Amino acid sequence: MTFELKQMDSAVKLTLKHEKLVSVDIVDRDDTFEGLNNGWPAILSNLKSLLETGKTLAPISL
């Protein structure tokens, strides 16, 4: 996995790149944070909230 940060005027763009994925890296369920497709959106959303407000999102139990 590679992170790339790019300055864009007064903002910073974060790009995540995954390479050499295998079939088990993707979990086709919406009731879990397992798999790249489910875990990263939750992590990045929480990071965005922390950076913008200084507070993280409320914990979620599945």
N, CA, C and O atoms as a GROMACS GRO file, in nm:
protein
  248
    1MET      N    1   0.084  -0.116   0.000
    1MET     CA    2   0.000   0.000   0.000
    1MET      C    3   0.089   0.123   0.000
    1MET      O    4   0.193   0.126   0.066
    2THR      N    5   0.047   0.223  -0.075
    2THR     CA    6   0.121   0.348  -0.086
    2THR      C    7   0.027   0.464  -0.054
    2THR      O    8  -0.086   0.469  -0.103
    3PHE      N    9   0.074   0.556   0.029
    3PHE     CA   10   0.003   0.681   0.056
    3PHE      C   11   0.071   0.790  -0.024
    3PHE      O   12   0.194   0.796  -0.030
    4GLU      N   13  -0.008   0.875  -0.086
    4GLU     CA   14   0.048   0.990  -0.156
    4GLU      C   15  -0.025   1.115  -0.108
    4GLU      O   16  -0.148   1.120  -0.111
    5LEU      N   17   0.051   1.215  -0.063
    5LEU     CA   18  -0.005   1.343  -0.022
    5LEU      C   19   0.034   1.446  -0.126
    5LEU      O   20   0.150   1.455  -0.165
    6LYS      N   21  -0.065   1.524  -0.172
    6LYS     CA   22  -0.039   1.624  -0.274
    6LYS      C   23  -0.104   1.756  -0.233
    6LYS      O   24  -0.224   1.762  -0.207
    7GLN      N   25  -0.022   1.861  -0.227
    7GLN     CA   26  -0.074   1.994  -0.195
    7GLN      C   27  -0.158   2.044  -0.311
    7GLN      O   28  -0.115   2.039  -0.426
    8MET      N   29  -0.277   2.091  -0.280
    8MET     CA   30  -0.368   2.146  -0.380
    8MET      C   31  -0.423   2.277  -0.324
    8MET      O   32  -0.523   2.278  -0.252
    9ASP      N   33  -0.356   2.387  -0.358
    9ASP     CA   34  -0.388   2.518  -0.302
    9ASP      C   35  -0.382   2.510  -0.149
    9ASP      O   36  -0.276   2.478  -0.094
   10SER      N   37  -0.492   2.537  -0.080
   10SER     CA   38  -0.489   2.535   0.066
   10SER      C   39  -0.531   2.399   0.124
   10SER      O   40  -0.544   2.384   0.245
   11ALA      N   41  -0.551   2.300   0.037
   11ALA     CA   42  -0.591   2.166   0.081
   11ALA      C   43  -0.481   2.066   0.049
   11ALA      O   44  -0.388   2.096  -0.025
   12VAL      N   45  -0.494   1.948   0.107
   12VAL     CA   46  -0.402   1.838   0.078
   12VAL      C   47  -0.485   1.718   0.034
   12VAL      O   48  -0.580   1.680   0.102
   13LYS      N   49  -0.449   1.660  -0.079
   13LYS     CA   50  -0.518   1.543  -0.131
   13LYS      C   51  -0.443   1.418  -0.086
   13LYS      O   52  -0.322   1.408  -0.103
   14LEU      N   53  -0.516   1.322  -0.027
   14LEU     CA   54  -0.460   1.194   0.014
   14LEU      C   55  -0.505   1.088  -0.084
   14LEU      O   56  -0.625   1.073  -0.109
   15THR      N   57  -0.411   1.015  -0.142
   15THR     CA   58  -0.442   0.904  -0.231
   15THR      C   59  -0.383   0.777  -0.173
   15THR      O   60  -0.265   0.773  -0.138
   16LEU      N   61  -0.464   0.673  -0.163
   16LEU     CA   62  -0.419   0.540  -0.119
   16LEU      C   63  -0.416   0.450  -0.240
   16LEU      O   64  -0.512   0.446  -0.316
   17LYS      N   65  -0.308   0.378  -0.258
   17LYS     CA   66  -0.298   0.284  -0.370
   17LYS      C   67  -0.263   0.146  -0.315
   17LYS      O   68  -0.166   0.129  -0.241
   18HIS      N   69  -0.344   0.048  -0.352
   18HIS     CA   70  -0.319  -0.091  -0.316
   18HIS      C   71  -0.275  -0.165  -0.441
   18HIS      O   72  -0.330  -0.144  -0.549
   19GLU      N   73  -0.177  -0.250  -0.425
   19GLU     CA   74  -0.129  -0.331  -0.537
   19GLU      C   75  -0.125  -0.477  -0.494
   19GLU      O   76  -0.119  -0.508  -0.375
   20LYS      N   77  -0.128  -0.563  -0.591
   20LYS     CA   78  -0.120  -0.708  -0.569
   20LYS      C   79  -0.229  -0.758  -0.477
   20LYS      O   80  -0.204  -0.837  -0.386
   21LEU      N   81  -0.352  -0.713  -0.502
   21LEU     CA   82  -0.465  -0.758  -0.423
   21LEU      C   83  -0.501  -0.902  -0.458
   21LEU      O   84  -0.478  -0.948  -0.570
   22VAL      N   85  -0.558  -0.971  -0.361
   22VAL     CA   86  -0.608  -1.106  -0.383
   22VAL      C   87  -0.757  -1.105  -0.351
   22VAL      O   88  -0.807  -1.010  -0.290
   23SER      N   89  -0.828  -1.207  -0.389
   23SER     CA   90  -0.975  -1.209  -0.378
   23SER      C   91  -1.023  -1.190  -0.235
   23SER      O   92  -1.130  -1.131  -0.215
   24VAL      N   93  -0.950  -1.237  -0.135
   24VAL     CA   94  -0.995  -1.224   0.004
   24VAL      C   95  -0.980  -1.082   0.058
   24VAL      O   96  -1.026  -1.052   0.169
   25ASP      N   97  -0.916  -0.994  -0.018
   25ASP     CA   98  -0.902  -0.854   0.024
   25ASP      C   99  -1.033  -0.777   0.011
   25ASP      O  100  -1.048  -0.671   0.072
   26ILE      N  101  -1.126  -0.828  -0.067
   26ILE     CA  102  -1.255  -0.763  -0.088
   26ILE      C  103  -1.363  -0.850  -0.023
   26ILE      O  104  -1.376  -0.968  -0.055
   27VAL      N  105  -1.441  -0.790   0.067
   27VAL     CA  106  -1.548  -0.862   0.136
   27VAL      C  107  -1.680  -0.800   0.094
   27VAL      O  108  -1.706  -0.683   0.121
   28ASP      N  109  -1.764  -0.878   0.027
   28ASP     CA  110  -1.890  -0.828  -0.029
   28ASP      C  111  -2.003  -0.840   0.073
   28ASP      O  112  -2.098  -0.916   0.055
   29ARG      N  113  -1.990  -0.764   0.182
   29ARG     CA  114  -2.092  -0.758   0.287
   29ARG      C  115  -2.096  -0.614   0.338
   29ARG      O  116  -1.992  -0.548   0.344
   30ASP      N  117  -2.213  -0.568   0.375
   30ASP     CA  118  -2.223  -0.430   0.425
   30ASP      C  119  -2.237  -0.424   0.577
   30ASP      O  120  -2.258  -0.316   0.632
   31ASP      N  121  -2.227  -0.538   0.645
   31ASP     CA  122  -2.240  -0.540   0.790
   31ASP      C  123  -2.107  -0.565   0.861
   31ASP      O  124  -2.103  -0.619   0.971
   32THR      N  125  -1.997  -0.526   0.794
   32THR     CA  126  -1.864  -0.551   0.850
   32THR      C  127  -1.767  -0.442   0.806
   32THR      O  128  -1.793  -0.369   0.710
   33PHE      N  129  -1.657  -0.433   0.878
   33PHE     CA  130  -1.546  -0.348   0.836
   33PHE      C  131  -1.433  -0.432   0.778
   33PHE      O  132  -1.325  -0.380   0.751
   34GLU      N  133  -1.457  -0.561   0.760
   34GLU     CA  134  -1.356  -0.649   0.701
   34GLU      C  135  -1.340  -0.618   0.553
   34GLU      O  136  -1.436  -0.580   0.486
   35GLY      N  137  -1.220  -0.636   0.503
   35GLY     CA  138  -1.193  -0.613   0.362
   35GLY      C  139  -1.158  -0.469   0.333
   35GLY      O  140  -1.203  -0.378   0.402
   36LEU      N  141  -1.078  -0.448   0.231
   36LEU     CA  142  -1.036  -0.313   0.194
   36LEU      C  143  -1.154  -0.223   0.162
   36LEU      O  144  -1.155  -0.106   0.197
   37ASN      N  145  -1.253  -0.279   0.095
   37ASN     CA  146  -1.368  -0.200   0.051
   37ASN      C  147  -1.457  -0.156   0.167
   37ASN      O  148  -1.533  -0.060   0.151
   38ASN      N  149  -1.450  -0.221   0.280
   38ASN     CA  150  -1.531  -0.185   0.396
   38ASN      C  151  -1.451  -0.111   0.504
   38ASN      O  152  -1.504  -0.022   0.570
   39GLY      N  153  -1.327  -0.148   0.521
   39GLY     CA  154  -1.247  -0.089   0.628
   39GLY      C  155  -1.197   0.051   0.600
   39GLY      O  156  -1.208   0.138   0.686
   40TRP      N  157  -1.142   0.074   0.482
   40TRP     CA  158  -1.084   0.205   0.451
   40TRP      C  159  -1.183   0.320   0.453
   40TRP      O  160  -1.151   0.426   0.506
   41PRO      N  161  -1.302   0.304   0.397
   41PRO     CA  162  -1.397   0.416   0.405
   41PRO      C  163  -1.427   0.459   0.548
   41PRO      O  164  -1.440   0.578   0.576
   42ALA      N  165  -1.439   0.363   0.639
   42ALA     CA  166  -1.465   0.395   0.780
   42ALA      C  167  -1.346   0.466   0.843
   42ALA      O  168  -1.363   0.563   0.917
   43ILE      N  169  -1.226   0.417   0.816
   43ILE     CA  170  -1.105   0.478   0.872
   43ILE      C  171  -1.087   0.620   0.820
   43ILE      O  172  -1.060   0.711   0.897
   44LEU      N  173  -1.102   0.638   0.691
   44LEU     CA  174  -1.081   0.771   0.632
   44LEU      C  175  -1.190   0.870   0.672
   44LEU      O  176  -1.162   0.989   0.689
   45SER      N  177  -1.312   0.823   0.689
   45SER     CA  178  -1.419   0.910   0.735
   45SER      C  179  -1.391   0.959   0.876
   45SER      O  180  -1.412   1.076   0.908
   46ASN      N  181  -1.344   0.869   0.960
   46ASN     CA  182  -1.310   0.905   1.097
   46ASN      C  183  -1.192   1.002   1.101
   46ASN      O  184  -1.192   1.097   1.179
   47LEU      N  185  -1.092   0.978   1.018
   47LEU     CA  186  -0.976   1.067   1.009
   47LEU      C  187  -1.019   1.206   0.963
   47LEU      O  188  -0.973   1.306   1.017
   48LYS      N  189  -1.106   1.212   0.864
   48LYS     CA  190  -1.156   1.340   0.813
   48LYS      C  191  -1.227   1.418   0.925
   48LYS      O  192  -1.204   1.537   0.942
   49SER      N  193  -1.313   1.349   1.000
   49SER     CA  194  -1.382   1.415   1.111
   49SER      C  195  -1.284   1.465   1.216
   49SER      O  196  -1.300   1.576   1.266
   50LEU      N  197  -1.184   1.386   1.248
   50LEU     CA  198  -1.084   1.427   1.346
   50LEU      C  199  -1.009   1.551   1.300
   50LEU      O  200  -0.989   1.644   1.377
   51LEU      N  201  -0.966   1.552   1.175
   51LEU     CA  202  -0.889   1.665   1.124
   51LEU      C  203  -0.973   1.792   1.112
   51LEU      O  204  -0.923   1.902   1.134
   52GLU      N  205  -1.101   1.778   1.077
   52GLU     CA  206  -1.186   1.894   1.058
   52GLU      C  207  -1.244   1.950   1.189
   52GLU      O  208  -1.263   2.070   1.202
   53THR      N  209  -1.270   1.861   1.285
   53THR     CA  210  -1.339   1.904   1.407
   53THR      C  211  -1.259   1.884   1.535
   53THR      O  212  -1.292   1.942   1.639
   54GLY      N  213  -1.154   1.803   1.528
   54GLY     CA  214  -1.080   1.769   1.649
   54GLY      C  215  -1.143   1.655   1.727
   54GLY      O  216  -1.094   1.618   1.834
   55LYS      N  217  -1.252   1.599   1.674
   55LYS     CA  218  -1.321   1.488   1.740
   55LYS      C  219  -1.342   1.375   1.641
   55LYS      O  220  -1.362   1.397   1.522
   56THR      N  221  -1.335   1.252   1.693
   56THR     CA  222  -1.360   1.136   1.610
   56THR      C  223  -1.509   1.106   1.609
   56THR      O  224  -1.585   1.161   1.688
   57LEU      N  225  -1.550   1.018   1.519
   57LEU     CA  226  -1.688   0.974   1.514
   57LEU      C  227  -1.716   0.883   1.633
   57LEU      O  228  -1.624   0.826   1.691
   58ALA      N  229  -1.842   0.870   1.668
   58ALA     CA  230  -1.881   0.780   1.776
   58ALA      C  231  -1.852   0.635   1.736
   58ALA      O  232  -1.868   0.599   1.619
   59PRO      N  233  -1.810   0.552   1.831
   59PRO     CA  234  -1.783   0.411   1.800
   59PRO      C  235  -1.908   0.340   1.750
   59PRO      O  236  -2.020   0.372   1.791
   60ILE      N  237  -1.888   0.243   1.663
   60ILE     CA  238  -1.998   0.164   1.608
   60ILE      C  239  -1.971   0.018   1.637
   60ILE      O  240  -1.859  -0.030   1.619
   61SER      N  241  -2.071  -0.052   1.682
   61SER     CA  242  -2.060  -0.196   1.706
   61SER      C  243  -2.142  -0.270   1.601
   61SER      O  244  -2.259  -0.238   1.579
   62LEU      N  245  -2.081  -0.367   1.539
   62LEU     CA  246  -2.153  -0.449   1.441
   62LEU      C  247  -2.160  -0.590   1.490
   62LEU      O  248  -2.216  -0.676   1.423
   0.00000   0.00000   0.00000
